Amino acid sequence: MDVFGQYYGPGKIDIAGFSVGSPDGSADYTVTFDDVVSLDESSFGVDEEQEFTVSGSIQAGDNSPISVSGHTTFKKTTEDETVETELGVVSGVHVFEGEATIDKVEGIEAPVFLKLFVGVSARYEV
Protein backbone atom coordinates (compact mmCIF):
# COMPACT_ATOMS: atom_id res chain seq x y z
CA MET A 1 0.00 0.00 0.00
CA ASP A 2 1.23 3.48 -0.85
CA VAL A 3 -0.21 6.40 1.12
CA PHE A 4 -0.32 9.89 -0.40
CA GLY A 5 0.07 12.61 2.18
CA GLN A 6 2.28 14.77 4.33
CA TYR A 7 4.15 13.45 7.39
CA TYR A 8 4.74 16.07 10.09
CA GLY A 9 6.64 14.07 12.70
CA PRO A 10 5.82 11.47 15.31
CA GLY A 11 2.23 10.40 14.77
CA LYS A 12 1.07 13.42 12.73
CA ILE A 13 0.04 12.89 9.12
CA ASP A 14 -2.34 14.34 6.53
CA ILE A 15 -3.64 11.70 4.12
CA ALA A 16 -5.01 12.62 0.68
CA GLY A 17 -5.46 9.04 -0.54
CA PHE A 18 -3.74 5.72 -1.14
CA SER A 19 -3.16 3.02 -3.71
CA VAL A 20 -3.26 -0.73 -3.22
CA GLY A 21 -3.05 -3.79 -5.45
CA SER A 22 -5.83 -6.36 -5.57
CA PRO A 23 -5.11 -9.62 -3.73
CA ASP A 24 -4.92 -11.57 -6.99
CA GLY A 25 -2.68 -8.96 -8.66
CA SER A 26 -5.19 -8.25 -11.43
CA ALA A 27 -5.55 -4.50 -10.80
CA ASP A 28 -4.22 -1.56 -8.83
CA TYR A 29 -6.74 0.62 -7.01
CA THR A 30 -6.19 4.32 -6.32
CA VAL A 31 -8.36 6.07 -3.74
CA THR A 32 -8.39 9.89 -3.59
CA PHE A 33 -10.22 11.67 -0.74
CA ASP A 34 -12.34 14.78 -1.39
CA ASP A 35 -10.93 16.34 1.80
CA VAL A 36 -7.58 15.59 3.43
CA VAL A 37 -7.81 13.32 6.50
CA SER A 38 -5.63 14.65 9.35
CA LEU A 39 -4.51 12.19 12.02
CA ASP A 40 -2.56 12.88 15.19
CA GLU A 41 -1.76 9.52 16.73
CA SER A 42 -0.64 11.13 19.99
CA SER A 43 -4.24 12.22 20.59
CA PHE A 44 -5.45 8.65 21.20
CA GLY A 45 -4.06 5.75 23.19
CA VAL A 46 -3.91 1.99 22.81
CA ASP A 47 -7.36 0.34 22.50
CA GLU A 48 -9.19 3.68 22.07
CA GLU A 49 -11.54 3.26 19.12
CA GLN A 50 -11.43 5.98 16.46
CA GLU A 51 -13.98 6.64 13.72
CA PHE A 52 -14.15 8.91 10.70
CA THR A 53 -16.10 9.30 7.47
CA VAL A 54 -14.60 10.02 4.05
CA SER A 55 -15.73 10.57 0.49
CA GLY A 56 -13.79 10.67 -2.74
CA SER A 57 -13.11 8.52 -5.77
CA ILE A 58 -11.68 5.11 -6.53
CA GLN A 59 -10.04 4.11 -9.78
CA ALA A 60 -9.33 0.50 -10.76
CA GLY A 61 -6.39 0.27 -13.16
CA ASP A 62 -6.95 2.42 -16.24
CA ASN A 63 -10.74 2.63 -15.76
CA SER A 64 -12.49 5.93 -15.08
CA PRO A 65 -12.72 6.89 -11.39
CA ILE A 66 -16.07 6.47 -9.63
CA SER A 67 -17.43 8.35 -6.61
CA VAL A 68 -17.45 6.58 -3.23
CA SER A 69 -18.15 7.39 0.41
CA GLY A 70 -17.67 5.39 3.55
CA HIS A 71 -16.54 5.23 7.14
CA THR A 72 -13.93 3.41 9.18
CA THR A 73 -13.41 2.43 12.77
CA PHE A 74 -9.97 1.50 14.02
CA LYS A 75 -7.81 1.37 17.11
CA LYS A 76 -4.14 1.22 17.95
CA THR A 77 -3.54 -2.24 19.45
CA THR A 78 0.11 -1.84 20.46
CA GLU A 79 2.95 0.67 20.35
CA ASP A 80 5.85 -1.77 20.68
CA GLU A 81 5.55 -4.58 18.13
CA THR A 82 8.67 -6.08 16.56
CA VAL A 83 8.33 -7.16 12.92
CA GLU A 84 10.61 -8.63 10.29
CA THR A 85 10.72 -6.72 7.00
CA GLU A 86 12.73 -6.90 3.79
CA LEU A 87 15.01 -4.29 5.36
CA GLY A 88 15.50 -6.27 8.57
CA VAL A 89 13.90 -6.40 12.01
CA VAL A 90 12.06 -3.22 13.08
CA SER A 91 10.97 -2.62 16.67
CA GLY A 92 8.71 0.04 18.17
CA VAL A 93 6.06 -0.53 15.50
CA HIS A 94 2.58 0.84 16.21
CA VAL A 95 -0.13 -1.56 15.04
CA PHE A 96 -3.60 -0.41 13.98
CA GLU A 97 -6.55 -2.71 13.32
CA GLY A 98 -10.06 -1.90 12.19
CA GLU A 99 -12.76 -2.14 9.59
CA ALA A 100 -13.89 0.08 6.75
CA THR A 101 -17.28 0.16 5.10
CA ILE A 102 -17.86 1.69 1.70
CA ASP A 103 -21.41 3.00 2.11
CA LYS A 104 -21.99 4.33 -1.37
CA VAL A 105 -20.35 3.41 -4.65
CA GLU A 106 -21.49 5.04 -7.85
CA GLY A 107 -23.68 2.44 -9.62
CA ILE A 108 -23.60 -0.13 -6.77
CA GLU A 109 -26.20 -0.36 -4.01
CA ALA A 110 -24.69 -2.87 -1.52
CA PRO A 111 -22.13 -1.81 1.08
CA VAL A 112 -18.60 -3.23 0.84
CA PHE A 113 -16.74 -4.29 4.01
CA LEU A 114 -12.95 -4.23 4.37
CA LYS A 115 -10.77 -5.62 7.17
CA LEU A 116 -7.80 -3.36 7.92
CA PHE A 117 -4.44 -4.15 9.52
CA VAL A 118 -1.64 -1.59 9.37
CA GLY A 119 1.71 -1.44 11.14
CA VAL A 120 3.58 1.86 11.39
CA SER A 121 7.07 2.33 12.75
CA ALA A 122 7.08 5.05 15.38
CA ARG A 123 10.63 6.07 14.48
CA TYR A 124 10.51 5.94 10.70
CA GLU A 125 10.59 9.23 8.83
CA VAL A 126 10.16 9.79 5.11
PyMOL commands that set and color helices and strands:
alter all, ss='L'
color gray80, all
select helices_A, chain A and resi 41-43
alter helices_A, ss='H'
color red, helices_A
select strands_A, chain A and resi 2-9+12-21+28-40+50-60+66-85+88-105+112-121
alter strands_A, ss='S'
color yellow, strands_A
deselect
rebuild
show_as cartoon
